[in-house]
Amino acid sequence: MRVRVVSKKGFLKILVLATLVAFVSQEALTQELASITPHDFSKRPDCTSTNSKLCYNNPEFSNNIVRGKGVTHKRIKRWLNGRPAIVNIIVVNPEAERLIIKPSYGSYKLNSVRKVKDLVTIENAIAGINASYFKPDTGVPLGASIVNGEILTGPLYQRVVFGVTEDNKFKMEKLDVSGEIKIGNNINLPLFNINQPVFSQTAFTVYTDRWGSRTPRTSEYYCHIAVLDGKIQYIKQSSVLIPQGGYVVVGPRSKIPKRIIQQYDNVNYTVKLSPDDWNNVKYAVGGGPYLVKEGQVFIDRQRFSKSFSSMKAPRTAVGYTKGGSLLLVTVDGRQEGTSGATLPELAKLMKELGAHNAMNLDGGSSTQMVYNGRVVNSPTTRGGNRVTNALIIAPGY
């Protein structure tokens, strides 16, 4: 193989040319994004026609917009630091009527994992992307999850959370959780979290029947208190079955008053998020870290490793503009023709898309986007991996 040596003068020419290409690429992106406008399904061309460029099953799909009722999909090719990346973008018009942005789960139990296409289909949704991180051994979301105002899982490490209010307004903020378990009239135990695989040496985690069938295994220094209908059923030092319709309180034995006995009734717990206004949020999913905050690129560690941020990988992100448009974005990677993105590259892209606030979601082999019943990105595995939940756009009947 012959190696050509470039002179210093030639190198400077190449550097100038690369700068011009990057500038032109950004201008081209701005023009492409300007073409993404919501449209009504009734105005879509007949998708049975092979001449229809706006149909997602047409070979020329990747160069054209696919439009839905207040929901728009676009696929573009971007150069991120000199390497190609295929980007899929879904935009939801803030004026779109009768649309619900919410998480979708495979079943009542949070430990059920499914492909995003299945999670979109069971909700009869228009579109969706993968959402929360999760541990493969539990399948339960890592971080906050809220459905219909119920806190299913608590936040972890004060990581950022995306939320939707009753009137379909969007929020993005770091959250913390607190609460207490009341036993009888005189015993109050501090609550550490709910339905998360983490423990405290001073406080207690509650596992509801949505967690799964059993509580996680713990060391001999912890106890498991099963509660049903407000009454303690049994207390053990190992993993126990979670009563259907009940819950189990897990915490350090040293913090349990010796006077607790099985006959205690009138047991209940409270869980609260802070900031306080998040207790009125209807839907939420956790992720992290931040990508854009108040219109500026902002990436904080949130206990993610440095390599997690700097490596090229498939990515999934959610954000919203100052005007209230929702942005769902995936970047394909680890395959020929699309290298993925680092978090700084993803953050810059989200800002260019107009995000006022944006955050990273689970990525890698989890990255999937579904639109109109079809997986429109290119997951690293056929049809995409099974995931804990999806953030979907569903019709509100």
N, C-alpha and C positions, 0 to 999 in steps of 0.2 A: 504494500500500500504506500503510495506517495504522499508525503506530508508537505503542504505548501506553507512557507513562512511568510507572514504578513508584516510589512514594514510598519514603523511607528506612524508614518503619515497615513498609510492605508488603514491602520487600526482606528485612527481618529475619524476617518471618513465613515467607517462602519459604525462607530459609536454615534456620530451625528445622524446617520441614516436610521439607526435603531430608535433614537429619540423621536425622530419625525414619525416613524411608524407607530410608536406608542401613542403619540398625540393624536394621529389620525384615527387609531383604533378607539380611543376614548370618545372622539367626536362621533365616530360611527355608532358607538354604543348609545350615545345620547339620542341620535336620530332614530335608532331602532326602538328605543324605549318610548319615544314620542309616538310611535305608531301603534303602541299597545293601548287600545281603547276598548272599553266594555261594549258588548254588542248583544243583541237579542237572538236566542236560538232560532226564532222564526225567520230571521233574515239570513241564516246560514244556507249555503248552497246545498243542493241535493247530494248527500254523501254516497249515493249509489253510483254517481257518475265518476269515472276515473279521471275526468278532466277537471274535477273540482280540486283546486290547490289548497283550499281551506279545510279539507277533510283530513282528520288525523291518520287515516289509513292510506293516504296518497303518498307516493314515493317522494314528492316534492315538499312534503310536510315540514321538513326541518328549516325551510327558508320562508315559511309563511306563518301567519298568526292563526291560531285556533280560538274561536270566540265562544263564550257562553253567556248566559243571562247574568250580567254583572260580574262574570268571571272570565278571565282571559289567560291563555297560555301562549308562551313564546319560547322557542328554542334558538339559542345563538351560540356561535363559536367565539371564544375570547382567547387572547394571548396573555397569559399571566407570567410575567417575568421571563418572556421568551419561550414559553412552552404552551401548547394548545390545551384548551379545556372546553368541554361542552357544558353549557349552562342552560338549565330549564327554569323558567320563571312563570309563576302564576300570580296574577294581580286580581284582587277583589275590590270592586268599586264600592266606596263607602255609602253610596246612595242605592246600592242593590237592595231590593226588597225581599223579605222572606228567606233570608239566608242565615244559617247558624254556623258559627265557627266554634268547634268543640273537639275534645279528644274522643277517640273511638277505641274501645277495648274488645278483645275477642270473646269475653264472657263476663259473668258476674265476678268470678275469681280473677284477681289481678295477675296471677301467675300464668295465665294463658297467653301464649305467643302465637302471632299469625303474621302472614305477609300483609303489606300495606294494601294491596289490591283487595284482599279479603275483608280487611277492616273498613275499607271504603264501601265495598259492596253490601255488607250487612246493614249499613246505615242508609243505603240508597243515596249515597253522597255523589256530588259532582266531581270532587277532587280531594286529594289528600297527600300528605308527606309523612314520613316516619318522624317520631317526636322524641320521647324521653330516652335517656340512657337507662340501661338495666343490667342486672347481673344474670348471666345465662343460667346459673344454678337455681335462681328463684323466679326469674321472669318478671318480677315486680318492678315498676318504675323507680328509678333512683331520683329523688327530688320530688317537689310538690306536684300533686295531681288534685284537681277539683272538678267535680261533675255535679251539675245542678245545685251548686252551693255547698255540697258535702266535701269535706277534706278527706280524700281517700288515702293519700300519702303526704307526709310532711316534707318540708324543704330540708336539703342537706347542705352543710358548710356555707350557708347564706348565699347559695348560688342564685343566679338570676332566673326569674320565672316570667312566662308570658301568660297574661290573663285577659279574659273577655268579660265585660260587665253585662248586667241585665239588658241594657240598651245597646249592646253590640259595640261598645267602645273598647279600645285596646289599652292594656297596661303592661309595663315591663319594669321589674324591680327585683332587688335582692330581698329575700324573705327570711324571717326567723320564726320559730314555733315555740309555744309555751302552753302550759295548762296544768291541770292537777287531777289526781284520782282521789275521790272521796269515799272512805269506807266508814259506814256508820256516821255518828255525829262528831267524832273527835279525831279521826285519823285522816290526814291529808298528805298524799304522796306527790312529789313534783313530777310532772310529765316531761319526758325528754323528747319523744317523737311518736309518730304513729305510722305503722306499717312500713318501717324501714329496717334494713339489716344492720343497724348500729345500736350500740349499747352505751350506757353511762355508768360510772361507778357511784354516782350520787342520785340519779333520777331513773324514771321508769318509761319503758316503751310499751305502747298499746298495740296489740295485733288483733284486728277484727277478722270476721270470717271471710272478708274479701281478700285477705292476704294469701290464703291457701288453706290446706287442711291442718297443718301443724305449725307450731312456732319454731323459730330457728334453734339450733342446738347452742347451748351456752356452757360455760364452765360450771363447776360445782358451787361457785360463789354466787350464783344467781338463782332466783326462784321464779316459778311460773304460776300465776294465780288465775285460774279459769273462772269466768263470771258469766252467768246466764240469768236473764230476767232480774237483774239487780242483786243477785245473790251469789256469793262465792261457792263454787262447786267443789273445787279441790285445789291443793297447793302442792306442787312438785318441784324437784330440782333439775328436771331435764325437759326436753321438748315434749309438748303435750298436744293433743287434739284441740282445735279451736271449736267451741260449741257453735252449732249453726244458729245464727241470730244473736250470738254472744261475742265475747272477746276474751283475750288473755293479757294480763299485765305482767311484764317481764322486767325484773330489776334486781339490784344487789340485795342479797339476804340480810346483810348487815344493816340495811335501812328499813327493814320490815319490823314493826313493833311486835314483840313476842305475844301480845294479847290478841293478835289476829287469829281467829279460828274459822273453821269452815261454816259455822252457823251464821256468820255475819251477813246481814242483808242490807238493803239500801246502799248498794255500791254503784257509783257512776263516775264518769270522767268528762272533763271539758278540754277542748283543744282550741287554741287561738293563734292566729297569724299576726305578725307585725311586719310592716306598718298596719295599723288597725283597719284601714279602708279595704284591705284585701279580704276581710271576713265577709264582704258583700259581693265578692267576685263570683260569677256563675260557673265559669270554666277556666281551667289553667293547666299548663304543662311546664315541667322544669327542664332545664338544659344548662347551657353555659359554655364558655364565658360570654360576656358582652362582646358585641362586634362594633356597634354604633350606639352612642349615648348622646341624646340631645343634639343630634346632627353632626357629631364628630366621631371619627374613628376612636374606639376605646376598647382595649382588650386587657382585662384584668385576669390574674392567675386563677382565682377561685379554686385553688388546690388542684389545678391541672398541671401536668408536667411541662417543662419547656419544650421537649421534643414533640409533645402533642400539638403545640401551636405551630412549630416550625416545619413539620413534615408535610409533604404533598400527599393528599388523601381525598377520597370522595367526601363531600361535605353536604350538610343540610342546614338551612337557616330559615328563620322567620323574622319578619320586621314589619314596620308600618311607617307610612309617610306622615308628615305633619298634617296633611289634609285628610288623613284617616284611611287611605288605601292600604290593604293588607298585601304583603309580599311573602310568597313562599318560594324558596330557591333551593335548587340542588346543583352541585357541580360533580360531574362524573370523573372518575380517576382509576388508576391502577390498570389501565388497559390502553391498547394502541389508539393513538389519536386524541386522547384526553388524559392529562396527567394529574388531575385533581387540583387542590388549592391548599395553601397554608392558611392559617387563621388571619394573618395580616392581609393576604390577598383577598380572602373572602370578605373581610371587613371593608376593604376599599371598594370591592364590587357592590356590596350592599349600600354603601354611601352613594355610589354612582347611580344606583337604581332609585335613589331618592329616599332611602330609609332615614327616618328621624331617630328611631330606636330599632336595634336589631340584636339578635342573639344566636349563638350557635346551638344546634341540636345534635343528637346522636348522628354519627357519620360512618365512614368506612363501609363495611359490607351491609350496614343497615340502610344506607342512603337509597331512598325510593321516592318517586313521584308518580301519582296516578291521576289521570284526567280523562273524563268521559269513558270510564271503564277500561282504560288501557294504561299500562306502565309506559310512560313517555320518556323516562331517562334510561340509562343503561347501567343497571346494578352490576356489581362484581360477580354475583351468582345469578343463575337463571331465575327470573321472576322476583329476585330479591330475597333476602333472609327473613326469617320470622322475627318480629319485633314485639315489644310490649304494648305499644299503642301508636296511634296515628293522629295527627292534627288534620281534621277534615273540614270541608265546606259542604254542608248539607242543606237541603231545602227545608225551610221552616213552614210546616203546614198550618 
